[in-house]
């Protein structure tokens, strides 16, 4: 829908606005034609005069809000576009591009880093199944250079070349929650400890790559992206003891932009990385609600406890206090419940589900079986209830919890796809997922991506990203 509207707006910026409407007439734009029967779209558009009290920035924000989140408010989009003159539409386009058309790499980086050692292959599989294109291809199209290469390494390889796609996996992905299959699925990482690991040799090689004129980025990528997190921590310590230098400072001084964020993210411990991503989502003028939800619903109690400790140590404030100072209402309550690590990870109390057949906060923090009981007693799927009864950030949070409980790799594959599709790439989200899941379930994520999008995550990264070519798919 976003691409359709963007196409419509771009076409409307030219003289042949009637042709633009014709492009989209298969959708709700037929309303414009019906509004002026017998006249023709081109002629009808030419009769539109300047709207009074015109504010292009407000119109751009309204368009963005109409397309934000799950689904789109087509009527709001249509009413706005068809009630502005051509000159005004051009101003709206300029305002939209200025405010919302910039590349945002946050989600991409966050997901790619955080999931590369966990369930990236599952995310990839779900991504492909849902969007008919692999995460590999999506990243490949939307990033470039060393940033792309690092993302593709995190992705774990090209599913099409590796022949890892099995048609039956699509059915399993969608039926998993009904059969309680997630408890039986082995999570598979794409990054494993390197054999013959020599931290001293790696430290020397990294120093050589950064010493003197220029930086050998390929050498840095090949070492960092192909070592486990525990091995990277050994390299950091050895770099300090052997060479008397701070590896993190050296990397920051030699690398830039998304490649720097990606490599630094890989060098942090998982808890440090999660704490940093939470800080980035909270600090500044706006809050990245989607990032907060994604991180908290995909971390175990143990991971959340480690993240809380790292946040307190790094920022001298509890994560719970930071969330409470930056969010409010029911959404704040949800996040606080999640950050306290209060979800049950043992079998659910089914009697509690029977007694509480309403959508409540507590239900969403129980294990998988509660959803089955909930459906049995209400004859409704909990996802449909959430979509119908809730809105805004609360709906997004509940929906993410349900998606994650049903099939977490599928949920993360979807997050990866959304990070790369549309106007620009959310590289922070891409890096976040690829890094954080590479040693947990990135292989599972990758399989989900391919099943959903009919293309490998590796290819998607190559096509969709402008980062380091092959690196982020993390073999």
C-alpha positions in Angstrom: 0.0 0.0 0.0 2.8 2.4 0.8 4.5 1.9 -2.5 1.1 2.4 -4.3 0.5 5.7 -2.6 4.0 6.9 -3.1 3.7 6.0 -6.8 0.4 7.8 -6.9 1.8 11.0 -5.3 4.8 11.0 -7.6 2.6 10.6 -10.6 0.3 13.3 -9.3 3.3 15.7 -9.2 3.3 15.7 -13.0 0.7 17.2 -15.3 -0.9 13.9 -16.3 -2.7 13.3 -13.0 -5.4 11.5 -14.8 -2.9 8.8 -15.8 -1.7 8.6 -12.3 -5.2 7.8 -11.0 -5.6 5.3 -13.8 -2.6 3.4 -12.5 -4.3 3.0 -9.1 -7.9 2.7 -10.3 -8.0 -1.0 -9.4 -8.1 0.2 -5.8 -10.1 2.8 -4.0 -9.1 5.5 -6.5 -12.1 4.4 -8.5 -14.0 6.7 -6.1 -12.6 9.7 -7.9 -14.0 8.4 -11.2 -17.4 7.7 -9.7 -17.4 11.2 -8.2 -17.5 12.6 -11.7 -19.1 10.1 -14.0 -18.7 10.6 -17.8 -16.0 13.2 -17.3 -12.9 11.1 -17.1 -10.2 11.0 -14.4 -7.8 13.4 -16.1 -10.5 16.0 -16.7 -11.8 15.5 -13.2 -8.5 16.1 -11.5 -7.9 19.2 -13.6 -11.0 20.8 -11.9 -9.6 20.6 -8.4 -8.8 24.0 -7.0 -6.5 25.0 -4.1 -7.8 23.8 -0.8 -8.2 26.6 1.8 -6.0 26.7 4.9 -3.5 24.4 3.2 -0.7 23.0 5.3 1.6 20.7 3.4 3.4 19.5 6.6 0.2 18.6 8.2 -1.0 16.8 5.1 2.3 14.9 4.9 1.9 13.8 8.6 -1.7 12.7 8.0 -0.6 10.6 5.0 2.2 9.0 7.1 -0.2 8.2 9.9 -2.7 6.8 7.4 -0.1 4.3 6.2 1.6 3.6 9.5 1.3 0.3 11.2 -0.8 -2.7 10.2 -3.1 -1.9 7.3 -3.8 1.5 5.8 -6.6 4.1 6.0 -7.3 4.1 2.3 -10.2 6.5 2.6 -8.2 9.1 4.4 -5.4 8.9 1.8 -7.9 9.2 -1.0 -9.8 12.1 0.5 -6.6 14.0 1.0 -5.0 13.4 -2.4 -8.2 14.1 -4.3 -9.0 17.4 -2.5 -5.6 19.1 -3.2 -4.7 20.9 -6.4 -1.7 19.7 -8.4 0.5 22.4 -7.0 -0.5 21.5 -3.5 0.1 17.9 -4.1 3.7 18.7 -5.1 4.2 20.6 -1.9 2.8 17.6 0.1 5.2 15.3 -1.7 8.2 17.5 -0.9 7.1 17.7 2.8 6.6 14.0 3.0 10.0 13.2 1.5 11.6 15.7 3.9 10.0 14.3 7.0 9.5 10.6 6.3 11.5 9.7 3.2 14.9 9.4 4.8 16.6 6.1 5.2 16.3 4.7 8.7 18.6 1.8 9.4 17.7 1.4 13.1 15.4 -1.6 13.0 17.4 -3.4 10.4 20.6 -3.2 12.4 18.9 -4.1 15.7 17.2 -7.2 14.4 20.1 -8.5 12.4 22.5 -8.2 15.3 20.2 -9.5 18.0 18.9 -12.6 16.1 21.9 -13.7 14.1 23.0 -16.2 16.8 19.4 -17.2 17.8 16.8 -17.8 15.1 17.8 -15.9 12.0 17.1 -18.9 9.7 13.5 -19.1 11.0 13.1 -15.4 10.5 14.3 -15.8 6.9 12.0 -18.6 6.2 8.9 -16.8 7.5 10.0 -13.6 5.7 10.1 -15.5 2.3 6.8 -17.2 3.0 4.9 -14.0 3.8 6.4 -11.6 1.2 7.4 -13.9 -1.7 10.9 -12.6 -1.6 13.9 -13.7 0.4 15.4 -11.6 3.1 18.7 -12.1 1.4 17.4 -10.4 -1.8 15.6 -7.7 0.2 18.8 -6.7 1.9 20.8 -7.0 -1.3 18.5 -4.6 -3.1 18.3 -2.1 -0.3 21.9 -1.8 1.0 25.3 -1.5 -0.5 29.0 -1.8 0.1 30.6 -3.3 3.2 27.4 -2.7 5.2 25.5 -5.0 2.8 28.3 -7.6 2.8 28.2 -7.7 6.6 24.4 -8.0 6.7 24.5 -10.9 4.2 27.1 -12.8 6.3 24.8 -12.4 9.3 22.0 -13.6 7.2 23.7 -17.0 7.0 24.0 -17.5 3.2 21.8 -17.7 0.2 18.9 -20.1 0.7 18.4 -20.5 -3.0 22.0 -21.6 -3.6 22.0 -23.7 -0.4 18.8 -25.5 -1.3 17.4 -25.1 2.2 13.8 -24.5 1.1 11.2 -27.1 1.8 7.6 -26.5 0.7 6.2 -28.3 3.8 7.9 -25.7 6.0 5.3 -23.1 5.1 2.5 -25.3 6.5 4.5 -26.0 9.6 5.2 -22.3 10.2 1.4 -21.5 10.2 0.3 -24.6 12.1 3.1 -24.4 14.7 1.2 -22.7 17.4 -1.8 -25.0 17.1 0.3 -28.1 17.5 2.6 -26.6 20.2 5.4 -27.3 17.8 7.5 -24.4 18.9 8.5 -26.2 22.0 9.8 -29.1 19.9 11.7 -27.0 17.2 15.4 -26.9 17.6 16.6 -23.3 17.4 19.5 -23.1 15.0 22.0 -20.2 14.8 24.0 -19.1 11.7 27.1 -18.1 13.7 28.9 -20.7 15.6 32.3 -20.7 17.3 35.1 -20.7 14.8 37.3 -23.8 14.8 41.0 -23.3 15.4 40.2 -20.0 17.1 43.3 -18.0 18.0 42.4 -14.7 19.8 46.0 -13.4 19.6 46.1 -14.0 15.8 42.7 -12.3 15.4 43.8 -9.3 17.5 47.0 -8.9 15.4 45.0 -9.2 12.2 42.5 -6.6 13.3 45.3 -4.2 14.3 47.0 -4.7 11.0 43.7 -4.0 9.2 43.4 -0.6 11.0 47.1 0.4 11.1 48.5 3.0 8.7 46.8 4.7 5.8 43.4 3.4 5.0 41.4 0.6 6.6 41.1 -3.0 5.4 37.3 -3.3 6.0 37.1 -6.8 4.4 39.6 -8.2 6.9 37.6 -6.7 9.8 34.3 -8.1 8.5 35.8 -11.5 7.9 37.0 -11.8 11.4 34.2 -10.2 13.4 31.3 -11.6 11.5 32.6 -15.2 11.6 33.4 -15.5 15.3 30.9 -16.2 18.1 30.1 -13.5 20.6 32.1 -15.3 23.3 35.1 -15.4 20.9 34.7 -11.7 20.1 34.9 -10.9 23.8 38.2 -12.9 24.0 39.5 -10.9 21.0 38.6 -7.6 22.9 40.5 -8.7 26.0 43.5 -10.0 24.0 43.6 -6.8 21.9 43.9 -4.8 25.2 46.4 -7.1 26.9 48.6 -7.8 23.9 48.6 -4.4 22.2 47.6 -2.1 25.0 44.8 -0.6 22.9 41.0 -0.4 23.2 39.6 -2.4 20.2 36.2 -0.6 20.4 37.8 2.8 20.2 40.0 1.8 17.3 37.0 0.3 15.4 34.9 3.5 16.0 37.8 5.7 14.7 38.3 3.5 11.5 34.8 2.7 10.5 31.8 4.9 9.8 28.0 5.0 9.5 26.1 1.7 9.3 29.2 -0.5 9.1 30.5 1.0 12.3 27.2 0.4 14.0 27.1 -3.1 12.8 30.6 -4.1 13.8 30.4 -2.4 17.2 27.1 -4.1 17.8 28.7 -7.5 17.1 31.5 -6.7 19.5 29.2 -5.9 22.4 28.0 -8.7 24.7 24.3 -9.6 24.0 23.2 -7.9 27.2 25.2 -4.7 26.3 23.8 -4.7 22.8 20.2 -5.1 24.0 20.6 -2.3 26.6 22.1 0.0 23.9 19.2 -0.8 21.5 16.7 0.0 24.3 18.5 3.2 25.0 18.4 4.2 21.4 14.6 3.4 21.2 13.9 5.6 24.2 16.2 8.5 24.0 15.7 11.6 21.8 12.6 13.5 20.6 10.6 10.4 19.6 10.2 6.9 21.0 10.6 3.9 18.7 7.7 2.0 20.1 8.1 -0.9 17.6 11.7 -1.4 18.6 10.8 -1.5 22.3 8.0 -4.1 21.6 10.2 -6.2 19.4 13.1 -6.4 21.8 11.0 -7.2 24.9 8.7 -9.8 23.4 11.6 -11.8 21.8 13.8 -12.0 24.9 13.7 -14.8 27.5 13.5 -13.9 31.2 17.2 -14.6 31.6 18.0 -12.3 28.7 15.8 -9.5 30.1 17.4 -9.8 33.5 20.9 -9.5 31.9 19.7 -6.5 29.8 18.3 -4.8 32.9 21.7 -5.2 34.6 23.6 -3.9 31.6 21.3 -0.9 31.3 21.7 0.0 34.9 25.5 -0.4 34.7 25.7 1.6 31.4 23.2 4.4 32.0 23.0 4.7 35.8 19.2 4.3 35.7 16.9 1.3 35.7 15.4 0.3 32.4 12.0 0.2 34.1 12.3 3.8 35.2 13.5 4.8 31.7 10.4 3.2 30.2 8.0 4.8 32.7 9.5 8.2 32.1 9.1 7.9 28.3 5.8 6.1 27.9 2.4 6.2 29.6 -0.9 4.4 30.0 -1.6 0.8 29.2 1.3 0.7 26.7 3.6 1.6 29.6 2.1 -1.1 31.8 2.7 -3.7 29.1 6.3 -2.7 28.6 7.0 -2.7 32.4 5.4 -6.1 32.7 7.7 -7.4 30.0 10.8 -5.7 31.3 10.2 -7.3 34.7 10.6 -10.7 33.0 7.3 -11.8 34.5 6.2 -14.0 31.6 5.6 -17.7 32.5 8.0 -19.9 30.6 6.5 -23.2 32.0 3.2 -24.7 30.9 0.3 -22.4 31.4 -2.3 -22.7 34.1 -5.3 -23.7 31.9 -7.8 -23.1 34.7 -6.8 -19.5 34.7 -7.5 -19.3 31.0 -11.0 -20.8 31.5 -11.8 -18.3 34.2 -10.6 -15.3 32.2 -11.9 -15.6 28.7 -11.4 -11.9 28.1 -8.3 -10.2 26.6 -6.2 -9.1 29.5 -2.6 -8.3 30.0 -1.9 -11.4 32.1 -3.2 -13.8 29.4 -0.6 -12.5 26.9 2.3 -13.3 29.1 1.4 -16.9 29.5 2.7 -19.8 27.6 1.5 -21.1 24.3 -1.3 -23.4 25.6 -3.3 -20.4 26.9 -4.0 -19.3 23.4 -5.5 -22.7 22.5 -7.7 -22.5 25.6 -8.7 -18.9 24.9 -9.8 -19.9 21.4 -11.7 -22.9 22.8 -13.8 -20.8 25.2 -14.4 -17.8 23.0 -14.6 -19.4 19.6 -12.4 -16.5 18.4 -8.8 -16.3 17.5 -7.0 -14.0 19.9 -5.3 -12.1 17.0 -8.7 -11.2 15.5 -9.9 -10.0 18.9 -6.8 -7.8 19.3 -7.3 -6.3 15.8 -11.0 -5.6 16.5 -10.9 -4.4 20.1 -7.6 -2.6 20.4 -5.7 0.3 18.7 -2.4 2.1 18.6 0.7 1.0 20.5 -1.3 -1.3 22.8 -2.7 -3.2 19.9 0.8 -3.4 18.3 2.3 -4.7 21.6 -0.4 -7.3 22.1 -0.2 -8.4 18.5 3.6 -8.7 18.7 3.3 -10.8 21.9 0.9 -13.2 20.2 2.9 -13.4 17.0 6.1 -14.1 19.0 4.5 -16.8 21.1 3.0 -18.5 18.1 6.1 -18.4 16.0 8.9 -16.1 17.0 11.2 -16.7 13.9 8.2 -15.8 11.7 7.6 -12.6 13.7 11.2 -11.6 13.3 11.3 -12.5 9.6 8.4 -10.1 9.2 10.2 -7.4 11.1 13.2 -7.9 8.8 11.0 -7.6 5.7 9.4 -4.4 7.0 12.8 -3.0 7.8 13.9 -3.3 4.2 10.7 -2.8 2.2 9.3 0.6 1.2 10.8 4.0 1.4 14.4 3.5 2.6 15.8 0.9 4.9 15.6 0.8 8.6 19.2 -0.3 9.1 19.1 -0.1 12.8 16.3 -2.7 12.9 18.1 -4.9 10.3 21.4 -4.8 12.3 19.6 -5.3 15.6 17.9 -8.5 14.5 20.8 -10.0 12.5 23.3 -9.4 15.3 21.1 -10.5 18.3 19.8 -13.7 16.6 22.9 -14.9 14.8 23.9 -17.2 17.6 20.3 -18.2 18.6 17.9 -18.8 15.8 18.9 -16.9 12.7 18.9 -20.1 10.7 15.2 -20.7 11.7 14.5 -17.0 10.9 16.1 -17.4 7.5 14.0 -20.4 6.7 10.8 -18.6 7.7 11.9 -15.6 5.5 12.3 -17.8 2.5 9.1 -19.7 3.0 7.2 -16.4 3.3 8.9 -14.3 0.6 10.1 -16.9 -1.9 13.5 -15.4 -1.8 16.5 -15.9 0.5 17.4 -13.5 3.2 20.8 -13.3 1.7 19.5 -12.1 -1.6 17.1 -9.7 0.0 20.0 -8.0 1.9 22.0 -7.7 -1.2 19.2 -6.1 -3.2 17.5 -4.0 -0.6 20.2 -2.6 1.6 22.9 -0.1 1.0 25.2 -1.5 3.7 28.0 -4.0 3.6 27.3 -6.4 0.8 27.7 -10.0 1.9 28.5 -9.6 5.5 25.3 -9.3 7.5 23.7 -12.6 6.6 26.4 -14.2 8.8 26.8 -17.5 7.2 
